[in-house]
Amino acid sequence: IPEEAKEWATGVTAIFKQLEETLQKNGLEKIELKEGASFDPETQEAVSMQPGKKDKIVQVLEAGYKIEDRILRRSKVIVGNGEKEQK
């Protein structure tokens, strides 16, 4: 980051953290996923498939969010298609 932008970046980061804390206090939760977990179409959106264990998450592209049991945005993931990975 250029020297003249550091102060601006610090301010934006502080605002983002404040917004995130406020949303969490009001019930917003990030949907936590790990690579290798089973694909769940209720909370996840498969945007692509690639070699890997069938119906397992290969990569998380974008986090999802929910309030209580209501999904606001499904997580975007890449899912394995059952083909062996080439090395």
N, C-alpha and C positions, 0 to 999 in steps of 0.2 A: 504494500500500500504506500503510495507517495506520502511524504511527510505532511503536506497540506491537507490530506484527506483523512488522516488518523483521528483527529478530533471529531470530524463528522461521522466517521465509522463507529466510534465509541458511543456517540449520542444515539445513532440508529440502533445499535445493539442494545443499549439500555431501554429504549422504547419498546423494542421487540420483546425483551424479557418481561417488562411490565405488562404488556398485552397478554403474553402467554400465561403469566401468573393469574391475571384477572379472569381469563377464560377457564383456567383450571379450577379456580375458586367457585366458578359457576357451573361446574360439572363436566367440562370438556375433558375427554380422555383421548390420548393417542393410542391407536391400536398397535400393540407391540407384536412384531413378527420376527421370526428367525429363519434364515435359510435352512432348508431341510424339513420345515414344518409342512403338514398336509395343507393342500389348497382348500379353502372354504369360500365358495361363491357368494355366501351371505355377507362376508366382510371384506372380500378381496375381488379385484378385477384382474383377470389374466390378460395382459396386453401382448404377450408373445409366448411362444413355446420354443424350447431348445433342448439339446440332449441333456439327459439327467434322469433321476428316478421319477417314474411316472406319477403325476399328480402331486409332486412335492415342489415347494418353492425353491427356485434356483437363485433368484435375486429379487430383493425388494427395491422397487424404483421410487416409490412415493408413499409416505405414511398415510394411513387413514385415520379418521377421527370419529368419535361418537360422544353423545350425551346420554347418560344412563344406557338404555338398550336401543336407542335410536341411532342408526348409522348416518352420519353427516356426509362422509366421503369414504368410499371403500379404498383400501390400500391397492396400489398398482404394483403387480408382481409379474415376474417371468416364471413360468411353470415348466417342469420337466416333461418331456414327451415319451419317456421310456426307452429312448435310444441310448446306447453307450456313448460316453463322452470320448472324443478323440483327443489323444495327447500328442 
